Amino acid sequence: MRLNRYDRIQNIMLNRIERVTDKFAKEFKGTNPFDKKPVSNDDLLLEYETKGFETFSQIADTQGLDAAVEYRDKMEQLKIRRKL
């Protein structure tokens, strides 16, 4: 059975979108996000101290437990460095 015309058009468009997305990802890899300012270490620590568990849980839910543990370790190291 032949594909419907709209299915073929949708496949072509999805393929084009994927190619453009891949090209942008390669071109802008390692650059700052558009219209975003870097967050200072003091602000990161303040958020960690006030909403640390919420942030940890959100990272664990969306990116996995390993990423959440990495976040916690990074914040604890930053806290140690700030006290020195």
N, C-alpha and C positions, 0 to 999 in steps of 0.2 A: 504494500500500500504506500502511495506517495504521501509525503508530508504536506500538510496544509501550507498555503502560501504564507500565512502569518507566522507559522512555526519556523519556516525558513528565514523570514525576515528577522524574527526574534533571535534566532541563532546567530545570524550575521551581526546584528547589533551587539549582542552579548560578547561575541568574539572581538569586535572592535573596542568595546569598553574595556575588556580585559587587557588587550594589547596596550591601550593608552595608559591604563593604571600601572601596568608593569613598567612602561617607559618612564612615567613620572616617578615611580618608586626608585628606579635606578638613578635617574637624574638628580633627585633631591635627597638621596641617601646621605645621612650625616650632616644635614643642614638643620637650622632651627625651624620649627613649625611657623607657618605664616601668621603674622599678627599676634605672636605670643612672646612674652618677655620671660626670660629664665627666672625661676623662683629661687630666692636666696636660701642659704642653708638655715638661717634663723627662722624663716617662715616654714620651712620643711619640719624643723624640730618642734615649732609651736603646734603645728597640725598633728604631728606624731604624739606629742604630749597630751593634747586635748581630745583627738579623735583617732588615736592609734589603733584601738581594737576594731573600730568600724572600718577603717581603711584596710587593715589586715584582712578582715572578713570579706570585704569587697574584692580585694585582689585575689584571695583564695577562691572565691566563687567564679570570677571571670577568667583568671589566668592560671589558676592552679596553686596548690599548696607550696610548691617549690619557689614560685615567684613571690609569694607572700612571705615566706621565711627569708628570702633574699632581701626583701624590702625591710623587714624587721632588723636583720643583721646590719644592713647599711645605716639605718637610723641609729642603732645602738653604737656603732663605730663613730658616727658623726657626733653623737652625744659625748662620747669619751674624748674625742678630739677637742670639742668645745670647752670641756672642763680643764684641759691642760693649759 
